[in-house]
Amino acid sequence: MTKRRRIVVVLNAGSGGGCDEAFAARLAALFRAAGADAEVRLARNGSEIGVAVAAAIAERPDAIVAGGGDGTVSAIGGALVDSEISFGILPLGTLNHFAKDMGLSLDLDAAVGHIVRGQPKRVDVGEVNGRIFINNASLGLYPDMVRHREQQQKRFGRGKWSAMLWASVGALRRYPFLGVRLSVDGREMLCRTPFVFIGNNEYSMEGFSAGKRKGLGGGLLSLYVARRPGRLRLLQLAARALVGRLRQARDFDALHASRIVVESRRRRLHVATDGEVRIMTPPLCFRIRPASLAVLRDDSVSASA
């Protein structure tokens, strides 16, 4: 008789609508029907997620499952780096970038089955100054937009997308530049730029596949940086990306490295890691952590459901 997998699900109650006690009970029933014993624990904020994950790790289950969006997945996955506990994902967020790039199902019932039947596949994560990220980290325009989006939501009660639109307009109006020194596996670069983007593995930056990754086991960070473009030039770079000619632009660099150091004269920098903005003190030391996270994936079926 096959041993039933023992699972702890940490469910972010703020991820979309309906993540309540009734939904938690439904999840537990789905896992039982699929052949696993799952305890579902609701967490209402980042602090509660951290406490729930620490408690779950101490119990040594077969797997800990994140129920939420990319922020939840990043927080729980980061706690499981270099752990022998497998990591499962229930993609309950808006974009679910990591789940999509892993080829995981976005259908709830199918995702539960894949976690129960799946086997651990080790993938890379990124790290900056000791903080883990599973998707990407950025400086410049994007952290500025996220900060002001949150202000729009709190001050005016706007929805996430409308708040982001207003924040984007404001960021382009301010259009701040960063003066940075980059060390890319020892190669030095000086530049003034509106953004620095560092990804866990290579991102497609062109065409309809822009923002996606083919894999998470390449063992390298990706670096994307634009050199001194004004607003109009930034729009031109976006247009080149749509037609697949971004890499030919002389004022856009796309590089790969295992280690990237960002230095700045500023004492503090706003850094977005997987969509969460934090203040960090430079230098910012980025590195890849190869094959350090064991994600459950069922390769016996298509994950397109």
N, C-alpha and C positions, 0 to 999 in steps of 0.2 A: 504494500500500500504506500502510495506517494505521500510524503510528509506535507502537511498543510503549511504554507508559508505564513509566518507571523509578521504582521504589518502594523505600523503606527502611521496614521494619516494626520498630518497637521494641516488643517483647513483654514484659510484666511477668510474670515467672515466678511471682510470688506471687498472681496473679489467678485464684482458683479452682483446681481440680485439673487436672493434666494439661498445664500450660504448661511443657513440657520440650523437649529437643532433638528428640524424635520429633514433637511437636506443631508445632514450628517448621518441620521438614521438610515436614510435611503442608500447612502454610500456604503455603510456597513453591511446592509443587506445585499448590495451588488457584489461586494467582495466575498461574502459567505457563499452566494450562489456560484461564484466563479471558482471557489475552492480554497479560499484563504480566510484566516482569522484576522480581522482588522479592527483596531480601535481608532475611532475618529475623534480628534480633539480640535475644538474650535478655538481660534486665536483672533482677537479683535484688533490687534495692532502689532507693530514690529517688535515691541518689547515682549508681548505675550508669545509671539512666534519663537523668539529666542529662548524663552523659558521652556516652552513646550518641546522644542528640538533637543535642548540639553537634557531634559528629563528622559526623552525617548532614547537618546544615545546611551544613557546610563543603563537602560533596560535591555540593550543589545538585541533588538528584534532582527528578523531577517532583512527587513527593508523599512525605510522611512520614506513616506510619500508626501510630496508637496502638492497641496490643492490650492491653486491660485494662478496669478499672472507671473510675468518674468521677474518682478521684484521679489515675490514669495519664493519662486524657484531659486533665484540667486542666493537669498538669505539661507535657505535650508541646504541647498547644494554646497554652499561655502562651508557650512558646518561639517559636512561629510567628506571634505577633501582629505585624501589619504586614509580614509576609514575603510574597514572591511564590511561595513554595512552598506547594502545596495540602496540606490536612490531611485524612487519612482516618481513620475510626474503625471498629475491630473491637470491638463491645461484649461484653467477656468478664467483666464484673463482676456484682455481685449485683443492683443496681438500675438502672444505666445510664440515669440521668435525662437527661443531655444527648443521648444518641442517640435516646431516645424523643421528646424535645421537638423534635428536628431531623427526626423522621419517618423515621429510618434503620431498616433491617432488623436484627432481633436474631438472625436465623438466620445462622450462620457462612458457609455457602456463598453465600447470597444477598448478604450484606454484602460479601464479596470481589468478586463480580460488580459490585455497585453502585459500589465504589471504582474499579474498572477502567474502567467505562463513564461514571461520574459526571462532572459539571462543577462547578467551584468556585462555591459560593454564599457570599457574604460575610455574616457575622453579627456581632452585637455581643458584646463581653466587658465584664466589670466589672473595676475595679482599686481596691485599697485600699493606700495608702502604697507604691505601686510594685509590689504583688503582684497578679497577674492571677487572676481567678476566672471560670469559665464558667457556673456555676450560681448560687451564693449565698454570702453571708457572714453570720455571726451572732455575737452576743455574749450572754452570760448563761447561760441554762439549757442550751442545746445544747452549747457548748464544754465546760461542766462535765460533762455526761453522756458526751461522747466521751472526755475525759481519764480518767474513772473506769471507763469500759468497757475501755479499754486496760489499766488497772491490774488489773481483774478477769481479763482474759485472761492477763496475765503471771503474776499471783500465784496464781490458782486454776485456770488452764488451761481456763477456760470458753469455749464457742463464742461467736461474735460476737453472736448474737441473745440468748442467755441472759445474757451479760455486759451487753448494753445494757439488758435488763430490770432487772437488779440496779442498774445505774448510774442508771437513770431513777427508781427508787424512792428511791435515796439523794439524788438531786438535788432531788426534790420534798420530801424530809424537810428538807434544808438550806434550800432555796428562797431563794437569794440574790437581792437586789435590786441594780440598778445605778442610780446617780444620774448622769444624762447631760444634756448640752445638745446639742440637734440643730439643725443649720443645714441646711435643706432648700431648695436654690436660693435661699438668703438669708433664708428664713423661719425665725425662731428658735422653738425649743420646749424647755421644761424638763420632765423627767419622771423618776419613779422607776419602774422596770420590771423584770420578770424576764427579758425578752428583747428584743433588737433584731434584726430580720431584714431583710437587704438583698439583693434579687434582681437578677440580670441579666435585665432586662425583667420584664413583669408575670406574677405567679403567680396562679393560681386558688387561693383560700383557702376555698372552700366546696364542699360536696357531694362526689360521687364523683370529681370532677376536681381536688380539692385537691392542691396540690403540682405541678401541671402548668402548662406555658406554651403559649400558642397560637402564639407566634412569637418569634424572636430578633433581629428587625430593627427594633424600635420606637424605638431610640435613647434609652431612659430606664431608669433604675434604679427598682425598686419598694422601698418602705419599709413594714414592718409592725411596729407596736409596741403593746404593751398597757400601759395606765397603771394602776399600783398594784393589780393584781388579786391577791387571796389565792388559796390553792390551790383552794378551792371555786369561786371566780369563774373561775379559769383553766379548770376542767372545764366550767363553763357556757359559756364562750366556745367551747370545742371542740365542745360540743353544738350551739351556734348555727351553727358552721361546717358541721356535717353536714346541717343542715336549710336551709342557704342564707341565713341571716340574720345572719351575722357582721358585715357592713358597717354594720348598723343599731345595733350596740353602741356606746354612748357612750364607753366606756373602751377602745376599739380604734381605732387610726388606720391607714389604708392610703393612702399617698401615692406620687406619682411625681416623679422629679427627674433631672436630668443630673449633679448634684453634691450630695453629702451629707457633712457634717462632723460627727463625733461627738467631743465633748469630755467629759472626766471628771477628777475630782480624783485618781483613782488614777494612779499612775505607770506601771503596766503593766496591760494588758488581755489576756485570752485571747480570741482571735478564731479562729473556725472558717471556713476558706475551702474550699469544696467538700469538706467532711468532714475536713480536716486542720487541727489546732489549732496555732496559733503565738502567741507572746507579742509584742505590739506596743505601742509607746509612743504614747499619744494626744498631739495630736488624730489621729483616724483620718479620712483624706481619701478618700472614695469618689468615683469618677467613672465614667461610661460611656465605652467606647471603641467608637464606632459603626463597623460594617462593617469590622472590623479583622482578622477571621479568616476565611480562605477554606476552607470545609468542602466536601469532595466529596459530592455527593448526586446520585442518578440519579432525576430527576423523571419519567422515561418509564414507570416501573413503580410499582406499589403497594409501600410499605415495610412492609406489615403482616405479611410472612412471618416 
